[in-house]
């Protein structure tokens, strides 16, 4: 009788888990559907195409300035690191 109870308990838990997995899949599908609907509904109704082009142009200009600034700071950092390492080597060799 103990084994039969264990098997029945296992079967019951299996049915419950199957139901939970089904509900989870449904919930994920609903969430995905809602997110896709929201992304379709978002239009730039209040923004004209000229304004969008202006925003895109300003973004590109800002990215160019940031990339130049990053390159300059990286170059400065490498120059300073190289100078410090050369001074360190000179003091070690003397």
Buried (B, 14 or more C-beta within 10 A) or exposed (E): EEEEEEEEEEEEEEEEEEEEEEEEEEEEEEEEEEEEEEEEEEEEEEEEEEEEEEEEEEEEEEEEEEEEEEEEEEEEEEEEEEEEEEEEEEEEEE
